[in-house]
Amino acid sequence: MACGPLRWAAALVARGLRAHPRRFRPLPPARALGCNGAALSWSRSGAGGDLGGDDAEEELEALLGPVLLPLTGVQRMFVVQPRAGGLKRRRAAELQVAEAVALVNTLHNWTVLDKIILPTKNLDQKLIFGKGNFQILTEKIKRLPQATAVFLNLERISTLTKKELEDAWGVKVFDRYTVVLHIFRCNARTKEAKLQIALAEIPLLRSNLKTEVSHLDQQRGGSRYIMGSGETFLETQTRLLRERELKIRNALENLRRKRSILRTQRQKREFPVISVMGYTNCGKTTLIKALTGDAGLQPQDQLFATLDITAHAGYLPSHLAVIYVDTIGFLSDLPHDLIGSFSATLEEVAHSDLIVHVRDVSHPETVQQKASVLSVLKNLNLPSHLLDSIVEVHNKVDLVERYEPIEPNAVAISALHGYGLQDLKEEIERTVLIATGKKILTIKVNLTGPQLSWLYKEATVQEVDVMPDDGTASVKVIISESVLGKFRKTFPQ
């Protein structure tokens, strides 16, 4: 268990990750049209800056709440995996549909009734499939009267395509973006995560807008102006969406500034920060629990169990104190807008001293999963030294008979059973010392003064060799250049 300054520093990191947005002054609501014509409301003034007021929390709560209609209640899903590219893509499609089923099973009261992989020559077709396969699929769905929705496992489908498919099948149709966004919404705990989800909803609202307004215009016989405003209904809604997006981005920017202040305070303590990253459900949280002994961590065998980034204190073999940061999991074909929405959270990774990339080597798509994670990391514009020094961890080797890593620098472990953890800690320590510029030195101190206690407080003491004859000791420490400079200034020879 961590204590004292280390526990304080971990709490400081956590505070930075959970920083509360500044408040907004309450403003008169304006009406707008959301998904499926639902009436929505939010402030129609500009996003403003640093606003206050006792009722401001209502403004913030309006931003945090879901704007799209929530996917509540029991959902019995039929999962459809389109396959383009011939028989060579069959194996990839099988793995994709398995992941789609896992996504559905992550959600409470959601179940999969059936699944199908169906070939198509062109995913850009209006109804995704050719006439023959579309008829086969429609008949199969009609034979499942208990089905409430179809999960079409494509990143995004247009609003027009969605409407035509729902009319043909008589049930709701969800794409990958909608399902993943709903999982995020269900797992979000902090205000920041909820703000980021609200930001991720904007593209869906924007894409639904024209179709919904077009439908209303057909009913009304053409475009209408809002009374006395000089704006059409579409223009009004477009403006309100833009204002909502600006408010959310400003709230997230306030969080960034607060995190920056807290990060500066934490850096003064000089505890190395290690970001643990990987594909969703690869075992990141289980690994951090094994490395830190944090009993409060409760790993879950489900996708996106970790959404809000958390910090946990631990020690390396040399007794060097470090902070492990548990991050959101990655997913192949994760929609770009979702990644962008969570960039405020993932930017913490750029300020780490080391990235530990955890892989589930028992998964049949482990190589593709690695490529997905590295692709996202590169798109985050991380410093080159961070990308070059990634420690790759091959987890769940207990599920693979006689596993040997192919990559020369990978560390094979079982976080659940503790296998390989000592080797991993030593590799992390070696890399952290290089990344932080800390040195292992032996310093001679006078035992009659406060030098030894000062080193215990400000550096990492490994060994103390006492010389009783002259009242001194040789102290082996891990120390940074800045702390060494402070020691020499405080205790000049």
C-alpha positions as CSV (number, residue, x, y, z in Angstrom):
1,M,0.0,0.0,0.0
2,A,1.2,3.5,-0.8
3,C,1.4,6.1,1.8
4,G,2.5,9.7,2.5
5,P,3.7,11.8,-0.4
6,L,3.1,9.0,-2.9
7,R,-0.5,8.6,-2.0
8,W,-0.9,12.4,-2.1
9,A,0.7,12.4,-5.6
10,A,-1.6,9.7,-6.9
11,A,-4.6,11.5,-5.5
12,L,-3.3,14.7,-7.2
13,V,-3.2,12.9,-10.6
14,A,-6.6,11.5,-10.0
15,R,-7.9,15.0,-9.2
16,G,-6.4,16.2,-12.4
17,L,-8.1,13.4,-14.3
18,R,-11.5,14.1,-12.6
19,A,-11.2,17.9,-12.5
20,H,-14.6,19.6,-12.4
21,P,-15.5,22.0,-15.1
22,R,-16.0,25.7,-14.3
23,R,-19.6,26.7,-13.8
24,F,-21.9,28.3,-16.3
25,R,-24.4,31.1,-15.7
26,P,-27.9,29.9,-16.1
27,L,-29.4,31.1,-19.4
28,P,-32.9,30.9,-21.0
29,P,-33.4,27.6,-22.9
30,A,-34.1,27.3,-26.6
31,R,-35.9,24.4,-28.2
32,A,-34.3,22.2,-30.8
33,L,-35.0,18.9,-32.6
34,G,-33.0,15.9,-31.8
35,C,-33.0,12.3,-33.0
36,N,-36.4,11.0,-34.1
37,G,-37.9,14.5,-33.7
38,A,-37.4,14.5,-29.9
39,A,-37.6,18.0,-28.4
40,L,-34.4,19.1,-26.8
41,S,-33.3,22.2,-25.0
42,W,-30.0,23.9,-24.1
43,S,-28.7,27.5,-23.7
44,R,-28.9,29.5,-26.9
45,S,-26.3,32.1,-26.0
46,G,-22.6,31.7,-26.7
47,A,-20.5,29.4,-24.6
48,G,-19.1,32.2,-22.6
49,G,-16.0,32.1,-20.4
50,D,-15.7,31.8,-16.7
51,L,-19.3,32.0,-15.5
52,G,-20.7,31.5,-12.0
53,G,-24.0,31.5,-10.1
54,D,-25.8,29.3,-7.7
55,D,-28.0,27.8,-10.5
56,A,-25.1,27.2,-12.8
57,E,-25.0,23.5,-12.1
58,E,-28.3,23.2,-14.0
59,E,-26.6,24.5,-17.1
60,L,-23.8,22.0,-16.7
61,E,-26.2,19.1,-16.1
62,A,-28.0,20.1,-19.3
63,L,-24.7,19.5,-21.1
64,L,-24.0,16.2,-19.4
65,G,-27.4,14.6,-20.0
66,P,-27.9,12.5,-23.1
67,V,-29.3,14.5,-26.1
68,L,-29.9,11.4,-28.3
69,L,-32.8,9.2,-27.2
70,P,-31.3,6.7,-24.7
71,L,-31.3,3.1,-25.7
72,T,-33.1,1.9,-22.6
73,G,-34.9,-1.3,-21.7
74,V,-34.5,-4.8,-23.0
75,Q,-32.9,-5.2,-26.4
76,R,-32.9,-8.5,-28.2
77,M,-30.5,-8.1,-31.1
78,F,-29.9,-9.7,-34.4
79,V,-26.2,-9.0,-35.3
80,V,-25.4,-8.6,-39.0
81,Q,-21.8,-8.5,-40.2
82,P,-21.3,-7.4,-43.8
83,R,-18.3,-9.0,-45.6
84,A,-16.7,-7.4,-48.6
85,G,-13.6,-8.7,-50.4
86,G,-14.3,-12.4,-51.1
87,L,-13.6,-15.6,-49.1
88,K,-10.2,-14.3,-47.9
89,R,-12.1,-11.9,-45.6
90,R,-14.2,-14.7,-44.1
91,R,-11.9,-15.2,-41.1
92,A,-11.7,-11.5,-40.4
93,A,-15.5,-11.3,-40.6
94,E,-15.8,-14.1,-38.1
95,L,-13.7,-12.2,-35.6
96,Q,-15.6,-9.0,-36.2
97,V,-18.9,-10.6,-35.6
98,A,-17.6,-12.1,-32.4
99,E,-16.5,-8.7,-31.2
100,A,-19.9,-7.3,-32.1
101,V,-21.5,-10.0,-30.0
102,A,-19.2,-9.1,-27.1
103,L,-20.2,-5.4,-27.4
104,V,-23.9,-6.3,-27.1
105,N,-23.2,-8.6,-24.2
106,T,-21.5,-5.8,-22.4
107,L,-24.8,-4.0,-21.9
108,H,-27.3,-4.8,-19.2
109,N,-30.5,-6.3,-20.6
110,W,-29.1,-6.6,-24.1
111,T,-28.9,-10.1,-25.6
112,V,-28.0,-11.6,-29.0
113,L,-30.7,-13.7,-30.6
114,D,-28.8,-14.6,-33.7
115,K,-26.0,-13.5,-35.9
116,I,-25.1,-13.7,-39.6
117,I,-22.1,-12.9,-41.9
118,L,-23.4,-11.8,-45.3
119,P,-21.3,-11.0,-48.3
120,T,-21.7,-7.8,-50.2
121,K,-19.9,-6.4,-53.3
122,N,-20.0,-2.8,-52.2
123,L,-20.6,-1.4,-48.7
124,D,-21.5,1.9,-50.2
125,Q,-24.8,0.6,-51.6
126,K,-27.9,2.3,-50.4
127,L,-29.1,-0.8,-48.6
128,I,-25.6,-2.2,-48.0
129,F,-26.4,-5.6,-49.7
130,G,-27.4,-6.6,-53.2
131,K,-31.0,-7.4,-53.9
132,G,-30.7,-11.2,-53.3
133,N,-28.8,-11.1,-50.0
134,F,-31.0,-8.2,-48.8
135,Q,-34.1,-10.4,-49.4
136,I,-32.5,-13.3,-47.5
137,L,-31.6,-11.1,-44.6
138,T,-35.1,-9.5,-44.5
139,E,-36.8,-12.9,-44.4
140,K,-34.4,-14.0,-41.6
141,I,-35.2,-11.0,-39.5
142,K,-39.0,-11.4,-40.1
143,R,-38.7,-15.0,-38.7
144,L,-37.4,-13.5,-35.4
145,P,-40.5,-11.7,-34.2
146,Q,-39.0,-11.3,-30.7
147,A,-36.1,-9.3,-32.1
148,T,-36.2,-5.6,-31.1
149,A,-33.2,-4.3,-33.1
150,V,-30.6,-5.1,-35.7
151,F,-26.9,-4.3,-35.0
152,L,-25.4,-3.7,-38.4
153,N,-21.6,-3.9,-37.6
154,L,-20.4,-1.0,-39.7
155,E,-18.7,2.1,-38.3
156,R,-21.5,4.5,-39.5
157,I,-24.5,4.2,-41.6
158,S,-26.3,7.2,-43.1
159,T,-29.5,8.5,-41.6
160,L,-31.3,7.8,-44.9
161,T,-30.0,4.2,-45.1
162,K,-30.9,3.7,-41.4
163,K,-34.5,4.9,-42.1
164,E,-35.0,2.7,-45.1
165,L,-33.6,-0.4,-43.3
166,E,-35.9,0.2,-40.3
167,D,-38.9,0.6,-42.7
168,A,-38.0,-2.7,-44.4
169,W,-37.3,-4.7,-41.3
170,G,-39.7,-3.2,-38.8
171,V,-37.1,-2.8,-36.0
172,K,-34.5,-0.3,-34.9
173,V,-31.1,-0.4,-36.6
174,F,-27.9,0.4,-34.7
175,D,-24.4,0.9,-36.2
176,R,-21.1,0.4,-34.4
177,Y,-20.9,4.1,-33.5
178,T,-24.3,4.1,-31.8
179,V,-23.6,0.9,-29.8
180,V,-20.1,1.9,-28.6
181,L,-21.4,5.4,-27.7
182,H,-24.2,3.8,-25.6
183,I,-21.6,1.6,-23.8
184,F,-19.5,4.7,-23.1
185,R,-22.6,6.5,-21.7
186,C,-23.5,3.6,-19.5
187,N,-19.9,3.3,-18.1
188,A,-19.2,7.0,-17.6
189,R,-18.9,8.1,-14.0
190,T,-17.2,11.5,-14.0
191,K,-18.4,14.8,-15.4
192,E,-15.5,14.9,-17.8
193,A,-16.4,11.5,-19.3
194,K,-20.0,12.6,-19.6
195,L,-19.0,15.8,-21.3
196,Q,-16.9,13.9,-23.8
197,I,-19.8,11.6,-24.6
198,A,-22.0,14.7,-25.1
199,L,-19.4,16.0,-27.6
200,A,-19.4,12.6,-29.4
201,E,-23.2,12.9,-29.8
202,I,-22.9,16.0,-31.9
203,P,-21.9,14.3,-35.2
204,L,-24.9,12.0,-34.8
205,L,-27.3,14.9,-34.1
206,R,-25.8,16.8,-37.1
207,S,-26.2,13.8,-39.5
208,N,-29.8,13.2,-38.3
209,L,-30.7,16.9,-38.5
210,K,-31.2,17.3,-42.3
211,T,-33.2,14.1,-42.6
212,E,-35.5,15.0,-39.7
213,V,-36.1,18.5,-40.9
214,S,-36.6,17.4,-44.5
215,H,-39.3,15.0,-43.2
216,L,-41.0,17.9,-41.3
217,D,-40.8,20.2,-44.4
218,Q,-42.6,17.5,-46.5
219,Q,-45.3,17.4,-43.9
220,R,-45.6,21.2,-43.8
221,G,-45.2,21.8,-47.5
222,G,-41.8,23.5,-47.6
223,S,-39.2,25.3,-45.5
224,R,-40.6,27.6,-42.8
225,Y,-39.1,30.5,-40.9
226,I,-39.3,30.7,-37.1
227,M,-41.6,33.5,-36.2
228,G,-39.8,36.8,-36.6
229,S,-36.4,35.3,-36.4
230,G,-35.4,35.4,-40.1
231,E,-34.1,31.8,-39.7
232,T,-35.4,28.6,-41.1
233,F,-36.0,25.7,-38.8
234,L,-32.9,24.0,-40.1
235,E,-30.8,27.1,-39.6
236,T,-32.0,27.5,-36.1
237,Q,-31.2,23.9,-35.2
238,T,-27.8,24.1,-36.9
239,R,-27.0,27.2,-34.8
240,L,-28.1,25.6,-31.6
241,L,-26.0,22.5,-32.2
242,R,-23.0,24.7,-33.0
243,E,-23.5,26.6,-29.7
244,R,-23.9,23.4,-27.7
245,E,-20.7,22.0,-29.2
246,L,-18.9,25.2,-28.3
247,K,-20.1,25.1,-24.7
248,I,-18.9,21.5,-24.3
249,R,-15.5,22.2,-25.8
250,N,-15.1,25.2,-23.5
251,A,-16.0,23.1,-20.5
252,L,-13.4,20.5,-21.6
253,E,-10.8,23.3,-22.1
254,N,-11.4,24.5,-18.6
255,L,-10.7,20.9,-17.4
256,R,-7.5,20.9,-19.5
257,R,-6.3,24.1,-17.8
258,K,-7.0,22.7,-14.3
259,R,-5.3,19.5,-15.1
260,S,-2.2,21.4,-16.3
261,I,-2.0,23.2,-12.9
262,L,-2.3,19.9,-11.0
263,R,0.2,18.3,-13.3
264,T,2.7,21.0,-12.5
265,Q,2.2,20.4,-8.8
266,R,2.6,16.7,-9.3
267,Q,5.8,17.0,-11.4
268,K,7.4,18.9,-8.5
269,R,7.2,15.7,-6.5
270,E,9.0,13.9,-9.3
271,F,7.1,10.7,-9.1
272,P,7.3,8.9,-12.5
273,V,4.0,8.4,-14.2
274,I,3.3,5.2,-16.2
275,S,0.3,5.0,-18.6
276,V,-1.0,1.5,-19.0
277,M,-2.7,1.2,-22.4
278,G,-4.1,-1.6,-24.6
279,Y,-7.0,-3.0,-26.5
280,T,-10.2,-3.2,-24.5
281,N,-10.5,-6.2,-22.1
282,C,-6.8,-7.0,-22.5
283,G,-6.2,-7.0,-18.7
284,K,-4.9,-3.5,-17.9
285,T,-6.8,-3.1,-14.7
286,T,-5.9,-6.6,-13.5
287,L,-2.2,-5.9,-14.2
288,I,-2.3,-2.6,-12.3
289,K,-3.9,-4.3,-9.3
290,A,-1.2,-7.0,-9.4
291,L,1.6,-4.3,-9.6
292,T,0.2,-2.1,-6.9
293,G,-1.8,-4.3,-4.6
294,D,-4.6,-1.9,-4.8
295,A,-7.6,-3.8,-3.3
296,G,-10.0,-1.1,-4.5
297,L,-9.5,-2.1,-8.1
298,Q,-12.2,-4.5,-9.4
299,P,-11.3,-5.7,-12.9
300,Q,-14.3,-6.8,-15.0
301,D,-14.4,-9.2,-17.9
302,Q,-16.1,-6.9,-20.3
303,L,-15.4,-4.3,-23.0
304,F,-14.8,-0.7,-21.9
305,A,-15.1,-1.5,-18.2
306,T,-12.6,1.3,-17.7
307,L,-13.8,4.6,-19.2
308,D,-12.7,7.2,-16.6
309,I,-8.9,7.3,-16.3
310,T,-7.7,6.5,-12.8
311,A,-4.3,6.7,-11.0
312,H,-2.7,4.2,-8.6
313,A,0.5,4.4,-6.6
314,G,3.0,1.6,-6.6
315,Y,6.7,0.7,-6.1
316,L,9.4,-0.8,-8.3
317,P,12.0,-3.3,-7.1
318,S,14.4,-0.5,-6.1
319,H,11.7,1.0,-3.9
320,L,11.2,3.8,-6.5
321,A,7.7,5.2,-6.1
322,V,5.7,5.4,-9.4
323,I,2.1,6.2,-10.4
324,Y,0.3,3.9,-12.8
325,V,-2.5,5.4,-14.9
326,D,-5.3,3.1,-16.1
327,T,-6.6,4.3,-19.4
328,I,-9.6,3.7,-21.6
329,G,-9.4,0.6,-23.8
330,F,-9.1,0.7,-27.6
331,L,-11.2,-0.9,-30.2
332,S,-10.6,-1.7,-33.9
333,D,-12.5,0.6,-36.2
334,L,-13.3,2.9,-33.3
335,P,-15.1,5.8,-35.0
336,H,-12.9,8.8,-35.4
337,D,-15.3,11.2,-33.8
338,L,-15.3,9.1,-30.6
339,I,-11.5,9.1,-30.5
340,G,-11.6,12.9,-31.0
341,S,-14.1,13.4,-28.2
342,F,-11.8,11.6,-25.7
343,S,-8.7,13.3,-26.7
344,A,-9.0,15.6,-23.6
345,T,-8.6,12.5,-21.5
346,L,-6.0,10.7,-23.6
347,E,-3.8,13.8,-23.6
348,E,-2.7,12.8,-20.1
349,V,-0.7,10.0,-21.8
350,A,1.5,12.6,-23.5
351,H,2.7,13.8,-20.1
352,S,3.6,10.3,-18.9
353,D,7.2,9.1,-18.5
354,L,6.5,5.7,-19.9
355,I,3.8,3.8,-21.8
356,V,3.1,0.1,-21.0
357,H,1.2,-1.5,-23.9
358,V,-0.7,-4.6,-22.6
359,R,-1.7,-7.2,-25.2
360,D,-4.0,-10.2,-24.8
361,V,-1.9,-12.8,-26.6
362,S,-4.6,-15.4,-26.2
363,H,-6.9,-13.5,-28.5
364,P,-6.9,-14.7,-32.2
365,E,-6.7,-11.1,-33.4
366,T,-3.9,-10.0,-31.1
367,V,-1.6,-8.8,-33.9
368,Q,-4.4,-6.7,-35.4
369,Q,-5.3,-5.4,-32.0
370,K,-1.7,-4.2,-31.5
371,A,-1.9,-2.4,-34.8
372,S,-5.1,-0.7,-33.8
373,V,-3.6,0.6,-30.5
374,L,-0.4,1.8,-32.1
375,S,-2.3,3.6,-34.8
376,V,-4.3,5.5,-32.3
377,L,-1.2,6.3,-30.2
378,K,0.5,7.7,-33.3
379,N,-2.5,9.9,-34.1
380,L,-2.4,11.4,-30.6
381,N,0.9,13.2,-31.6
382,L,2.8,11.8,-28.7
383,P,6.5,12.7,-28.2
384,S,8.7,10.4,-30.2
385,H,10.6,9.3,-27.1
386,L,7.4,8.0,-25.6
387,L,6.6,6.0,-28.7
388,D,10.1,4.7,-29.0
389,S,10.3,3.5,-25.4
390,I,7.0,1.6,-25.1
391,V,7.2,-1.5,-22.9
392,E,5.2,-4.3,-24.6
393,V,3.5,-6.7,-22.3
394,H,2.1,-10.1,-23.5
395,N,-0.7,-10.9,-21.0
396,K,-2.8,-14.0,-20.5
397,V,0.0,-16.4,-21.5
398,D,-1.5,-18.9,-19.1
399,L,-4.2,-19.4,-21.8
400,V,-1.6,-20.2,-24.5
401,E,0.3,-23.5,-24.3
402,R,4.1,-23.0,-24.2
403,Y,3.9,-19.4,-25.2
404,E,7.1,-17.7,-26.3
405,P,7.0,-14.0,-27.5
406,I,8.2,-13.4,-31.0
407,E,9.0,-9.8,-30.3
408,P,12.5,-9.6,-28.8
409,N,11.7,-7.0,-26.1
410,A,8.3,-8.2,-25.0
411,V,7.6,-9.4,-21.5
412,A,5.4,-12.4,-21.1
413,I,3.1,-12.4,-18.1
414,S,-0.1,-13.6,-16.5
415,A,-1.4,-10.7,-14.5
416,L,-4.1,-12.9,-13.0
417,H,-1.7,-15.5,-11.7
418,G,1.3,-13.4,-11.1
419,Y,3.6,-15.1,-13.6
420,G,6.4,-12.8,-15.0
421,L,5.5,-9.8,-12.9
422,Q,9.0,-9.5,-11.4
423,D,10.6,-9.4,-14.8
424,L,8.1,-6.8,-15.9
425,K,8.8,-4.6,-12.9
426,E,12.5,-4.8,-13.6
427,E,12.0,-3.8,-17.2
428,I,9.7,-0.9,-16.2
429,E,12.3,0.3,-13.7
430,R,15.1,0.1,-16.3
431,T,13.1,2.1,-18.8
432,V,11.8,4.6,-16.3
433,L,15.3,5.4,-15.1
434,I,16.4,6.2,-18.7
435,A,13.2,8.2,-19.4
436,T,13.4,10.3,-16.3
437,G,17.1,10.8,-16.2
438,K,17.3,9.5,-12.7
439,K,20.7,8.1,-11.5
440,I,21.8,5.5,-9.0
441,L,24.4,7.1,-6.9
442,T,26.2,6.5,-3.6
443,I,26.3,9.6,-1.3
444,K,28.3,9.8,1.9
445,V,26.3,11.5,4.7
446,N,26.9,12.6,8.2
447,L,24.6,10.7,10.6
448,T,24.6,13.5,13.1
449,G,22.8,15.8,10.7
450,P,19.5,15.7,8.8
451,Q,21.0,14.5,5.5
452,L,19.8,10.9,5.7
453,S,16.2,11.8,6.6
454,W,16.3,14.4,3.8
455,L,17.3,11.8,1.2
456,Y,14.6,9.4,2.5
457,K,12.0,12.2,1.9
458,E,13.3,13.6,-1.4
459,A,14.9,10.6,-3.2
460,T,14.6,6.8,-3.2
461,V,17.0,5.2,-0.7
462,Q,18.1,1.7,-1.7
463,E,20.8,0.8,0.8
464,V,22.4,2.4,3.8
465,D,26.0,1.2,4.8
466,V,26.8,2.7,8.2
467,M,30.4,3.5,9.2
468,P,30.2,3.5,13.0
469,D,33.8,4.6,13.5
470,D,33.4,8.1,12.0
471,G,29.6,8.5,12.3
472,T,28.9,8.5,8.5
473,A,27.0,6.3,6.1
474,S,27.2,5.5,2.4
475,V,23.7,5.8,1.0
476,K,22.8,4.3,-2.3
477,V,20.0,6.4,-3.8
478,I,18.0,6.8,-7.0
479,I,17.9,10.6,-7.5
480,S,17.3,13.1,-10.3
481,E,19.6,15.9,-11.2
482,S,17.3,18.5,-9.8
483,V,17.0,16.8,-6.4
484,L,20.7,16.2,-6.4
485,G,21.3,19.9,-7.0
486,K,19.0,20.7,-4.1
487,F,20.8,18.3,-1.8
488,R,24.2,19.9,-2.6
489,K,22.8,23.3,-2.1
490,T,21.2,22.4,1.2
491,F,24.2,20.4,2.5
492,P,27.3,22.0,0.9
493,Q,30.5,20.0,1.5
